[in-house]
């Protein structure tokens, strides 16, 4: 069955004595006494003798509690027996009334007694029987399935030592103190479920035409689990349906399922109440209990592009106030039709941090309902409203005014941060909004406006999708040739960042066809960018030839800015080939050209690279001078990233020159700036790594260990596997050195 972890939780709670010593509920003999003076229950606000298992429809709540009850009885924990009642909380019929459930329980416990006519008398008799069983040390386990309104069954809940297990799609914090939230299977458990169910009962009857048993198709097993959203009910139905056609290949049947997902999750069987056994029907029982406004919210949320939606964005989509949107969203989450999470920086407002997502199958169901109610929901208008919201906010975040001069740097950096942090949190939704909307000029403009943001933050996956959609829009007539050329260049850069070099080169082939119509500079830019792709692919000799060709084209056109960029890249390539001497010459010439066109950011980058090359050649004083100028340029351009890198490189250059005090001053300054601006966590890790190396060389092993350990934490949090491996390897080597030192000291003693 799986579910071992939640089963362990339930069994630990069901074990006799669990929680009884904690004063969760108390018995006072004689108080509000029964006729014989036996103990009566003094009930707390929320029942401590009850535990509810909650989760979305089809997640397997009933199966879990029934299995837990079976195991508890098998272990002899509840000699009084188990009482089960389905309260029909999400059935087409009405909920089971409390007196109906009480009648069933009383008949089970005392079958020969006459039925009682009044609810109050039934409750009195129920409590009396519970007390009698407790006095006889025969605790009872009660299972109340499919509870919708806990207030209706509060009087049914027992006190310890009896216990009650409830299942519900609602959370009832006021009535039930303990709960287990059940989610869909973990992916590995869902795949195991599919694999095992495909084998039974007769493996020979479940084979593909090539006589290979279906469980051998691991790729298809994974697809089945993913298509079902790892939901137990969907998995159970789909596997049963797949087994009915053993003469067809598994791949063919899974492809068919993917094309008709909810339709493929229907079985001819029915459940214990005679309800159709389908995923759609399971969801409909919950949907049918929604108030009109919440049903509309549920349907419209399925139309929101992206993986989730913030409370702010949901308010725009629904066309209501933020407070009204939050009430609707929390109500849907209380019924497990939505999942709530928090995403983004603490600098965002609460309503921007708060995000809501929907299970994939629920989204499909909500989408179906939404198409039926499209007109009354105002669906088309709502979606357009949300798309304009994303577009306007993204453009605002991308169009931050830049400061000139160090006196403004801190205030402008923080202003930029407050705008960018929203875009960082919502970038996936912004891209989905642009792609899901019909091709338009604003999609192209948005892609071009966000190119600096995506490039600077290395969000290559989102950038590639948006750039590809912008190229498509240009080809449909929503952008001129120059915009098409730029978007193709952006697509190539994003694909390069993803390591998809052949696709990047193909995009540049397309850009080359457009470039011929745009003057001399455009073809040279294509050749230069081709060199970048080849260099990133490790094809350095080919990259160098591309750069040399680009240099010739820029020289022929008299383009000094193009010459500067190309020379800097030529220097990078010579460094990659292990040739620092020609790299130094290329960087020096690049700096000259950058100064001629007043490009201080470019000059800062070239000077930084020049300084590193001079340090590699042993020209330490020249390296320090180059890096100091580069750092000054970065400060004047309020380029905090380049300034941090410059300070770090200066620290290393001073260290190589033997100027230890100045080395530590610059490295500590780089660390301080990296900590000051929260969006430079990646730079903080790099600075800490280099700081640790300098501290290790100076014999300050404890301080170096602290720097390396924090660098490991930073890279692990960023998910940067390559630099994490480097930091962990460096930390391990330092620990070995420290251990050898410790052993030597011990031997001396």
Secondary structure, 3 states (H helix, E strand, C coil): CCCHHHHHHHHHHHCCCCCHHHCCCEEEECCCCCCCCCEEEECCCCEEEEEEEECCCCCCHHHHHHHHHHHHHHCCCCCCCEEEEECCCCCCCCCCCHHHHHHHHHHHHCCCCCCCCCHHHHHHHHHHHHHHHHHCCCCCEEEEEEECCHHHCHHHCCCCCCEEEEEECCCCCCCEEEEEECCCCCHHHHHHHHHHHHHCCCHHHCECCCCCEHHHCHHHHHHHHHHCCCCHHHHHHHHHHHCCCCCCCHHHHHHHHHHCCCCCCEEEEECCCCCEEEHHHHHHHHHCCCCHHHHHHHHHHCCCCCCCEEHHHHHHHHCCCHHHHHHHHHHHHHCCCCEEEECCCCCCCHHHHEEEECCHHHHHHHHHHHHHCHHHHCHHHHHHHHHHHHHHHHHHHHCCCCCCCHHHHHHHHHHHHHHHHHHHHHHHHHHHHHHHCCCCHHHHHHHHHCHHHHHHHCCHHHHHHHHHHHHHHHHHHHCCHHHHHHHHHHHHHHHHHCCCHHHHHHHHHHHHHHHCCCCHHHHHHHHHHHHHHHHHCCCHHHHHHHHHHHHHHHHHHCCHHHHHHHHHHHHHHHHHCCCHHHHHHHHHHHHHHHHHCCCHHHHHHHHHHHHHHHHHCCCHHHHHHHHHHHHHHHHHCCCHHHHHHHHHHHHHHHHHCCCHHHHHHHHHHHHHHHHHCHHHHHHHHHHHHHHHHHHHHCCCHHHHHHHHHHHHHHHHHHCCHHHHHHHHHHHHHHHHHHHHHHHHHHHHC
